[in-house]
Amino acid sequence: MIEKKTKLPPSTSLMIPDETFQILFKEAKRRKMSVSALLLEECQSLAVKYSKAGA
């Protein structure tokens, strides 16, 4: 028996409101990257900023 694979919509384990996700998705698409990569990049930028402020 052959199982038919269905394409699942993108999902995230983060609870992000749809409106916010749409903004992130548009920005990620503009930068030609995934939403996950965009979030990681932004988090890394904030971490660097805060580490410099605390130093």
mmCIF file of the N, C-alpha and C atoms, coordinates in Angstrom:
data_MODEL
# 
_entry.id   MODEL 
# 
loop_
_atom_site.group_PDB 
_atom_site.id 
_atom_site.type_symbol 
_atom_site.label_atom_id 
_atom_site.label_alt_id 
_atom_site.label_comp_id 
_atom_site.label_asym_id 
_atom_site.label_entity_id 
_atom_site.label_seq_id 
_atom_site.pdbx_PDB_ins_code 
_atom_site.Cartn_x 
_atom_site.Cartn_y 
_atom_site.Cartn_z 
_atom_site.occupancy 
_atom_site.B_iso_or_equiv 
_atom_site.pdbx_formal_charge 
_atom_site.auth_seq_id 
_atom_site.auth_comp_id 
_atom_site.auth_asym_id 
_atom_site.auth_atom_id 
_atom_site.pdbx_PDB_model_num 
ATOM 1   N N  . MET A 1 1  ? 0.836  -1.175 0.000  1.00 0.00 ? 1  MET A N  1 
ATOM 2   C CA . MET A 1 1  ? 0.000  0.000  0.000  1.00 0.00 ? 1  MET A CA 1 
ATOM 3   C C  . MET A 1 1  ? 0.888  1.248  0.000  1.00 0.00 ? 1  MET A C  1 
ATOM 4   N N  . ILE A 1 2  ? 0.629  2.170  -0.892 1.00 0.00 ? 2  ILE A N  1 
ATOM 5   C CA . ILE A 1 2  ? 1.406  3.397  -1.001 1.00 0.00 ? 2  ILE A CA 1 
ATOM 6   C C  . ILE A 1 2  ? 0.685  4.513  -0.262 1.00 0.00 ? 2  ILE A C  1 
ATOM 7   N N  . GLU A 1 3  ? 1.425  5.138  0.660  1.00 0.00 ? 3  GLU A N  1 
ATOM 8   C CA . GLU A 1 3  ? 0.842  6.256  1.401  1.00 0.00 ? 3  GLU A CA 1 
ATOM 9   C C  . GLU A 1 3  ? 1.062  7.546  0.624  1.00 0.00 ? 3  GLU A C  1 
ATOM 10  N N  . LYS A 1 4  ? 0.027  8.330  0.549  1.00 0.00 ? 4  LYS A N  1 
ATOM 11  C CA . LYS A 1 4  ? 0.124  9.619  -0.130 1.00 0.00 ? 4  LYS A CA 1 
ATOM 12  C C  . LYS A 1 4  ? 0.605  10.657 0.876  1.00 0.00 ? 4  LYS A C  1 
ATOM 13  N N  . LYS A 1 5  ? 1.720  11.302 0.543  1.00 0.00 ? 5  LYS A N  1 
ATOM 14  C CA . LYS A 1 5  ? 2.256  12.326 1.435  1.00 0.00 ? 5  LYS A CA 1 
ATOM 15  C C  . LYS A 1 5  ? 1.529  13.636 1.180  1.00 0.00 ? 5  LYS A C  1 
ATOM 16  N N  . THR A 1 6  ? 1.081  14.232 2.257  1.00 0.00 ? 6  THR A N  1 
ATOM 17  C CA . THR A 1 6  ? 0.421  15.529 2.134  1.00 0.00 ? 6  THR A CA 1 
ATOM 18  C C  . THR A 1 6  ? 1.385  16.600 2.601  1.00 0.00 ? 6  THR A C  1 
ATOM 19  N N  . LYS A 1 7  ? 1.362  17.714 1.916  1.00 0.00 ? 7  LYS A N  1 
ATOM 20  C CA . LYS A 1 7  ? 2.243  18.817 2.278  1.00 0.00 ? 7  LYS A CA 1 
ATOM 21  C C  . LYS A 1 7  ? 1.608  19.583 3.433  1.00 0.00 ? 7  LYS A C  1 
ATOM 22  N N  . LEU A 1 8  ? 2.339  19.653 4.539  1.00 0.00 ? 8  LEU A N  1 
ATOM 23  C CA . LEU A 1 8  ? 1.850  20.358 5.713  1.00 0.00 ? 8  LEU A CA 1 
ATOM 24  C C  . LEU A 1 8  ? 2.228  21.832 5.623  1.00 0.00 ? 8  LEU A C  1 
ATOM 25  N N  . PRO A 1 9  ? 1.381  22.695 6.142  1.00 0.00 ? 9  PRO A N  1 
ATOM 26  C CA . PRO A 1 9  ? 1.718  24.120 6.146  1.00 0.00 ? 9  PRO A CA 1 
ATOM 27  C C  . PRO A 1 9  ? 2.882  24.371 7.101  1.00 0.00 ? 9  PRO A C  1 
ATOM 28  N N  . PRO A 1 10 ? 3.659  25.423 6.853  1.00 0.00 ? 10 PRO A N  1 
ATOM 29  C CA . PRO A 1 10 ? 4.764  25.726 7.765  1.00 0.00 ? 10 PRO A CA 1 
ATOM 30  C C  . PRO A 1 10 ? 4.241  25.942 9.178  1.00 0.00 ? 10 PRO A C  1 
ATOM 31  N N  . SER A 1 11 ? 5.010  25.497 10.149 1.00 0.00 ? 11 SER A N  1 
ATOM 32  C CA . SER A 1 11 ? 4.589  25.685 11.535 1.00 0.00 ? 11 SER A CA 1 
ATOM 33  C C  . SER A 1 11 ? 5.793  26.060 12.386 1.00 0.00 ? 11 SER A C  1 
ATOM 34  N N  . THR A 1 12 ? 5.519  26.566 13.536 1.00 0.00 ? 12 THR A N  1 
ATOM 35  C CA . THR A 1 12 ? 6.559  26.921 14.486 1.00 0.00 ? 12 THR A CA 1 
ATOM 36  C C  . THR A 1 12 ? 6.094  26.517 15.872 1.00 0.00 ? 12 THR A C  1 
ATOM 37  N N  . SER A 1 13 ? 7.045  26.229 16.743 1.00 0.00 ? 13 SER A N  1 
ATOM 38  C CA . SER A 1 13 ? 6.666  25.878 18.109 1.00 0.00 ? 13 SER A CA 1 
ATOM 39  C C  . SER A 1 13 ? 6.454  27.132 18.953 1.00 0.00 ? 13 SER A C  1 
ATOM 40  N N  . LEU A 1 14 ? 6.781  28.289 18.414 1.00 0.00 ? 14 LEU A N  1 
ATOM 41  C CA . LEU A 1 14 ? 6.547  29.545 19.121 1.00 0.00 ? 14 LEU A CA 1 
ATOM 42  C C  . LEU A 1 14 ? 5.105  29.974 18.939 1.00 0.00 ? 14 LEU A C  1 
ATOM 43  N N  . MET A 1 15 ? 4.569  30.578 19.967 1.00 0.00 ? 15 MET A N  1 
ATOM 44  C CA . MET A 1 15 ? 3.197  31.077 19.886 1.00 0.00 ? 15 MET A CA 1 
ATOM 45  C C  . MET A 1 15 ? 3.250  32.529 19.401 1.00 0.00 ? 15 MET A C  1 
ATOM 46  N N  . ILE A 1 16 ? 3.252  32.686 18.092 1.00 0.00 ? 16 ILE A N  1 
ATOM 47  C CA . ILE A 1 16 ? 3.340  34.011 17.479 1.00 0.00 ? 16 ILE A CA 1 
ATOM 48  C C  . ILE A 1 16 ? 1.981  34.335 16.870 1.00 0.00 ? 16 ILE A C  1 
ATOM 49  N N  . PRO A 1 17 ? 1.420  35.486 17.201 1.00 0.00 ? 17 PRO A N  1 
ATOM 50  C CA . PRO A 1 17 ? 0.142  35.866 16.584 1.00 0.00 ? 17 PRO A CA 1 
ATOM 51  C C  . PRO A 1 17 ? 0.276  35.919 15.056 1.00 0.00 ? 17 PRO A C  1 
ATOM 52  N N  . ASP A 1 18 ? -0.789 35.580 14.359 1.00 0.00 ? 18 ASP A N  1 
ATOM 53  C CA . ASP A 1 18 ? -0.769 35.538 12.899 1.00 0.00 ? 18 ASP A CA 1 
ATOM 54  C C  . ASP A 1 18 ? -0.293 36.847 12.283 1.00 0.00 ? 18 ASP A C  1 
ATOM 55  N N  . GLU A 1 19 ? -0.757 37.967 12.821 1.00 0.00 ? 19 GLU A N  1 
ATOM 56  C CA . GLU A 1 19 ? -0.386 39.266 12.260 1.00 0.00 ? 19 GLU A CA 1 
ATOM 57  C C  . GLU A 1 19 ? 1.124  39.481 12.363 1.00 0.00 ? 19 GLU A C  1 
ATOM 58  N N  . THR A 1 20 ? 1.680  39.103 13.500 1.00 0.00 ? 20 THR A N  1 
ATOM 59  C CA . THR A 1 20 ? 3.121  39.241 13.712 1.00 0.00 ? 20 THR A CA 1 
ATOM 60  C C  . THR A 1 20 ? 3.885  38.312 12.784 1.00 0.00 ? 20 THR A C  1 
ATOM 61  N N  . PHE A 1 21 ? 3.409  37.077 12.654 1.00 0.00 ? 21 PHE A N  1 
ATOM 62  C CA . PHE A 1 21 ? 4.081  36.120 11.783 1.00 0.00 ? 21 PHE A CA 1 
ATOM 63  C C  . PHE A 1 21 ? 4.084  36.609 10.342 1.00 0.00 ? 21 PHE A C  1 
ATOM 64  N N  . GLN A 1 22 ? 2.978  37.200 9.899  1.00 0.00 ? 22 GLN A N  1 
ATOM 65  C CA . GLN A 1 22 ? 2.910  37.703 8.527  1.00 0.00 ? 22 GLN A CA 1 
ATOM 66  C C  . GLN A 1 22 ? 3.952  38.790 8.291  1.00 0.00 ? 22 GLN A C  1 
ATOM 67  N N  . ILE A 1 23 ? 4.156  39.667 9.274  1.00 0.00 ? 23 ILE A N  1 
ATOM 68  C CA . ILE A 1 23 ? 5.181  40.711 9.162  1.00 0.00 ? 23 ILE A CA 1 
ATOM 69  C C  . ILE A 1 23 ? 6.567  40.072 9.081  1.00 0.00 ? 23 ILE A C  1 
ATOM 70  N N  . LEU A 1 24 ? 6.819  39.109 9.962  1.00 0.00 ? 24 LEU A N  1 
ATOM 71  C CA . LEU A 1 24 ? 8.103  38.414 9.952  1.00 0.00 ? 24 LEU A CA 1 
ATOM 72  C C  . LEU A 1 24 ? 8.317  37.671 8.639  1.00 0.00 ? 24 LEU A C  1 
ATOM 73  N N  . PHE A 1 25 ? 7.258  37.030 8.139  1.00 0.00 ? 25 PHE A N  1 
ATOM 74  C CA . PHE A 1 25 ? 7.354  36.283 6.892  1.00 0.00 ? 25 PHE A CA 1 
ATOM 75  C C  . PHE A 1 25 ? 7.706  37.202 5.725  1.00 0.00 ? 25 PHE A C  1 
ATOM 76  N N  . LYS A 1 26 ? 7.063  38.363 5.654  1.00 0.00 ? 26 LYS A N  1 
ATOM 77  C CA . LYS A 1 26 ? 7.345  39.311 4.571  1.00 0.00 ? 26 LYS A CA 1 
ATOM 78  C C  . LYS A 1 26 ? 8.783  39.808 4.634  1.00 0.00 ? 26 LYS A C  1 
ATOM 79  N N  . GLU A 1 27 ? 9.257  40.108 5.843  1.00 0.00 ? 27 GLU A N  1 
ATOM 80  C CA . GLU A 1 27 ? 10.643 40.576 5.999  1.00 0.00 ? 27 GLU A CA 1 
ATOM 81  C C  . GLU A 1 27 ? 11.631 39.466 5.652  1.00 0.00 ? 27 GLU A C  1 
ATOM 82  N N  . ALA A 1 28 ? 11.350 38.249 6.094  1.00 0.00 ? 28 ALA A N  1 
ATOM 83  C CA . ALA A 1 28 ? 12.224 37.117 5.776  1.00 0.00 ? 28 ALA A CA 1 
ATOM 84  C C  . ALA A 1 28 ? 12.256 36.872 4.269  1.00 0.00 ? 28 ALA A C  1 
ATOM 85  N N  . LYS A 1 29 ? 11.120 36.970 3.633  1.00 0.00 ? 29 LYS A N  1 
ATOM 86  C CA . LYS A 1 29 ? 11.055 36.776 2.184  1.00 0.00 ? 29 LYS A CA 1 
ATOM 87  C C  . LYS A 1 29 ? 11.860 37.862 1.469  1.00 0.00 ? 29 LYS A C  1 
ATOM 88  N N  . ARG A 1 30 ? 11.756 39.106 1.965  1.00 0.00 ? 30 ARG A N  1 
ATOM 89  C CA . ARG A 1 30 ? 12.503 40.217 1.374  1.00 0.00 ? 30 ARG A CA 1 
ATOM 90  C C  . ARG A 1 30 ? 14.012 39.971 1.472  1.00 0.00 ? 30 ARG A C  1 
ATOM 91  N N  . ARG A 1 31 ? 14.431 39.376 2.595  1.00 0.00 ? 31 ARG A N  1 
ATOM 92  C CA . ARG A 1 31 ? 15.855 39.083 2.813  1.00 0.00 ? 31 ARG A CA 1 
ATOM 93  C C  . ARG A 1 31 ? 16.273 37.729 2.245  1.00 0.00 ? 31 ARG A C  1 
ATOM 94  N N  . LYS A 1 32 ? 15.312 37.015 1.653  1.00 0.00 ? 32 LYS A N  1 
ATOM 95  C CA . LYS A 1 32 ? 15.550 35.682 1.081  1.00 0.00 ? 32 LYS A CA 1 
ATOM 96  C C  . LYS A 1 32 ? 16.099 34.709 2.134  1.00 0.00 ? 32 LYS A C  1 
ATOM 97  N N  . MET A 1 33 ? 15.377 34.637 3.247  1.00 0.00 ? 33 MET A N  1 
ATOM 98  C CA . MET A 1 33 ? 15.737 33.718 4.319  1.00 0.00 ? 33 MET A CA 1 
ATOM 99  C C  . MET A 1 33 ? 14.467 33.193 4.979  1.00 0.00 ? 33 MET A C  1 
ATOM 100 N N  . SER A 1 34 ? 14.620 32.215 5.829  1.00 0.00 ? 34 SER A N  1 
ATOM 101 C CA . SER A 1 34 ? 13.457 31.672 6.534  1.00 0.00 ? 34 SER A CA 1 
ATOM 102 C C  . SER A 1 34 ? 13.121 32.547 7.738  1.00 0.00 ? 34 SER A C  1 
ATOM 103 N N  . VAL A 1 35 ? 11.914 32.394 8.233  1.00 0.00 ? 35 VAL A N  1 
ATOM 104 C CA . VAL A 1 35 ? 11.502 33.132 9.427  1.00 0.00 ? 35 VAL A CA 1 
ATOM 105 C C  . VAL A 1 35 ? 12.382 32.711 10.608 1.00 0.00 ? 35 VAL A C  1 
ATOM 106 N N  . SER A 1 36 ? 12.700 31.446 10.703 1.00 0.00 ? 36 SER A N  1 
ATOM 107 C CA . SER A 1 36 ? 13.567 30.972 11.787 1.00 0.00 ? 36 SER A CA 1 
ATOM 108 C C  . SER A 1 36 ? 14.931 31.639 11.729 1.00 0.00 ? 36 SER A C  1 
ATOM 109 N N  . ALA A 1 37 ? 15.509 31.716 10.533 1.00 0.00 ? 37 ALA A N  1 
ATOM 110 C CA . ALA A 1 37 ? 16.816 32.367 10.372 1.00 0.00 ? 37 ALA A CA 1 
ATOM 111 C C  . ALA A 1 37 ? 16.727 33.851 10.721 1.00 0.00 ? 37 ALA A C  1 
ATOM 112 N N  . LEU A 1 38 ? 15.640 34.493 10.324 1.00 0.00 ? 38 LEU A N  1 
ATOM 113 C CA . LEU A 1 38 ? 15.436 35.908 10.649 1.00 0.00 ? 38 LEU A CA 1 
ATOM 114 C C  . LEU A 1 38 ? 15.372 36.106 12.164 1.00 0.00 ? 38 LEU A C  1 
ATOM 115 N N  . LEU A 1 39 ? 14.597 35.273 12.844 1.00 0.00 ? 39 LEU A N  1 
ATOM 116 C CA . LEU A 1 39 ? 14.479 35.380 14.299 1.00 0.00 ? 39 LEU A CA 1 
ATOM 117 C C  . LEU A 1 39 ? 15.824 35.146 14.984 1.00 0.00 ? 39 LEU A C  1 
ATOM 118 N N  . LEU A 1 40 ? 16.573 34.147 14.526 1.00 0.00 ? 40 LEU A N  1 
ATOM 119 C CA . LEU A 1 40 ? 17.881 33.877 15.117 1.00 0.00 ? 40 LEU A CA 1 
ATOM 120 C C  . LEU A 1 40 ? 18.833 35.048 14.908 1.00 0.00 ? 40 LEU A C  1 
ATOM 121 N N  . GLU A 1 41 ? 18.814 35.622 13.708 1.00 0.00 ? 41 GLU A N  1 
ATOM 122 C CA . GLU A 1 41 ? 19.671 36.768 13.405 1.00 0.00 ? 41 GLU A CA 1 
ATOM 123 C C  . GLU A 1 41 ? 19.329 37.959 14.302 1.00 0.00 ? 41 GLU A C  1 
ATOM 124 N N  . GLU A 1 42 ? 18.043 38.229 14.450 1.00 0.00 ? 42 GLU A N  1 
ATOM 125 C CA . GLU A 1 42 ? 17.618 39.350 15.291 1.00 0.00 ? 42 GLU A CA 1 
ATOM 126 C C  . GLU A 1 42 ? 17.955 39.103 16.762 1.00 0.00 ? 42 GLU A C  1 
ATOM 127 N N  . CYS A 1 43 ? 17.775 37.875 17.228 1.00 0.00 ? 43 CYS A N  1 
ATOM 128 C CA . CYS A 1 43 ? 18.114 37.544 18.617 1.00 0.00 ? 43 CYS A CA 1 
ATOM 129 C C  . CYS A 1 43 ? 19.614 37.695 18.857 1.00 0.00 ? 43 CYS A C  1 
ATOM 130 N N  . GLN A 1 44 ? 20.405 37.269 17.894 1.00 0.00 ? 44 GLN A N  1 
ATOM 131 C CA . GLN A 1 44 ? 21.853 37.394 18.026 1.00 0.00 ? 44 GLN A CA 1 
ATOM 132 C C  . GLN A 1 44 ? 22.261 38.866 18.076 1.00 0.00 ? 44 GLN A C  1 
ATOM 133 N N  . SER A 1 45 ? 21.651 39.694 17.246 1.00 0.00 ? 45 SER A N  1 
ATOM 134 C CA . SER A 1 45 ? 21.941 41.131 17.254 1.00 0.00 ? 45 SER A CA 1 
ATOM 135 C C  . SER A 1 45 ? 21.607 41.745 18.612 1.00 0.00 ? 45 SER A C  1 
ATOM 136 N N  . LEU A 1 46 ? 20.456 41.359 19.161 1.00 0.00 ? 46 LEU A N  1 
ATOM 137 C CA . LEU A 1 46 ? 20.065 41.868 20.482 1.00 0.00 ? 46 LEU A CA 1 
ATOM 138 C C  . LEU A 1 46 ? 21.022 41.390 21.573 1.00 0.00 ? 46 LEU A C  1 
ATOM 139 N N  . ALA A 1 47 ? 21.440 40.139 21.499 1.00 0.00 ? 47 ALA A N  1 
ATOM 140 C CA . ALA A 1 47 ? 22.360 39.597 22.499 1.00 0.00 ? 47 ALA A CA 1 
ATOM 141 C C  . ALA A 1 47 ? 23.683 40.357 22.476 1.00 0.00 ? 47 ALA A C  1 
ATOM 142 N N  . VAL A 1 48 ? 24.190 40.651 21.291 1.00 0.00 ? 48 VAL A N  1 
ATOM 143 C CA . VAL A 1 48 ? 25.435 41.413 21.164 1.00 0.00 ? 48 VAL A CA 1 
ATOM 144 C C  . VAL A 1 48 ? 25.242 42.815 21.725 1.00 0.00 ? 48 VAL A C  1 
ATOM 145 N N  . LYS A 1 49 ? 24.120 43.438 21.385 1.00 0.00 ? 49 LYS A N  1 
ATOM 146 C CA . LYS A 1 49 ? 23.823 44.793 21.865 1.00 0.00 ? 49 LYS A CA 1 
ATOM 147 C C  . LYS A 1 49 ? 23.785 44.828 23.391 1.00 0.00 ? 49 LYS A C  1 
ATOM 148 N N  . TYR A 1 50 ? 23.075 43.863 23.995 1.00 0.00 ? 50 TYR A N  1 
ATOM 149 C CA . TYR A 1 50 ? 22.941 43.848 25.450 1.00 0.00 ? 50 TYR A CA 1 
ATOM 150 C C  . TYR A 1 50 ? 24.247 43.474 26.141 1.00 0.00 ? 50 TYR A C  1 
ATOM 151 N N  . SER A 1 51 ? 25.037 42.609 25.522 1.00 0.00 ? 51 SER A N  1 
ATOM 152 C CA . SER A 1 51 ? 26.312 42.238 26.144 1.00 0.00 ? 51 SER A CA 1 
ATOM 153 C C  . SER A 1 51 ? 27.273 43.423 26.139 1.00 0.00 ? 51 SER A C  1 
ATOM 154 N N  . LYS A 1 52 ? 27.226 44.249 25.096 1.00 0.00 ? 52 LYS A N  1 
ATOM 155 C CA . LYS A 1 52 ? 28.070 45.449 25.038 1.00 0.00 ? 52 LYS A CA 1 
ATOM 156 C C  . LYS A 1 52 ? 27.588 46.484 26.046 1.00 0.00 ? 52 LYS A C  1 
ATOM 157 N N  . ALA A 1 53 ? 26.284 46.593 26.225 1.00 0.00 ? 53 ALA A N  1 
ATOM 158 C CA . ALA A 1 53 ? 25.718 47.563 27.168 1.00 0.00 ? 53 ALA A CA 1 
ATOM 159 C C  . ALA A 1 53 ? 26.061 47.187 28.606 1.00 0.00 ? 53 ALA A C  1 
ATOM 160 N N  . GLY A 1 54 ? 26.134 45.900 28.885 1.00 0.00 ? 54 GLY A N  1 
ATOM 161 C CA . GLY A 1 54 ? 26.424 45.439 30.237 1.00 0.00 ? 54 GLY A CA 1 
ATOM 162 C C  . GLY A 1 54 ? 27.909 45.400 30.551 1.00 0.00 ? 54 GLY A C  1 
ATOM 163 N N  . ALA A 1 55 ? 28.752 45.514 29.541 1.00 0.00 ? 55 ALA A N  1 
ATOM 164 C CA . ALA A 1 55 ? 30.209 45.425 29.745 1.00 0.00 ? 55 ALA A CA 1 
ATOM 165 C C  . ALA A 1 55 ? 30.808 46.709 30.262 1.00 0.00 ? 55 ALA A C  1 
# 
